[in-house]
Amino acid sequence: MKKILIIDDSPFITMEIKEIVTEAGYEVVAHSRNGEDGIKKFDEFRPDIVTLDIIMPGIDGIETAREIRRIEPNAKIIMLSSLCDDETKHELKEAGLDIIVEKPIEKKKLLSVLTSIAI
């Protein structure tokens, strides 16, 4: 069973992701509402996959992803955001992040992305 860490400041989005992934057979090992705590939980739980919001209090999702990649260079990170403009996509690409799922989250899209990276 693949382990997932959810890092998102929205309790609603966190619940939505948790429901989608647990129904699909993934285990949510932890969730966090900000980047700083998310980095600590990543280091503690070493999940297989991280879902990560871009806009959060404290350090943003892109910087959080960079810190997670310092801990584990091959970490599988799915960015979730309503910011899917070209500038944001370019910034994500520069940070080595090329998987983004737009909010509002479409269940089929998230599950498709999870399946493609969970191998």
Secondary structure, DSSP 8 states (H G I E B T S, - for coil): --EEEEE-S-HHHHHHHHHHHHHTT-EEEEEESSHHHHHHHHHHH--SEEEEESS-SSS-HHHHHHHHHHH-TT-EEEEEES--SHHHHHHHHHTT---EEESS--HHHHHHHHHHH--
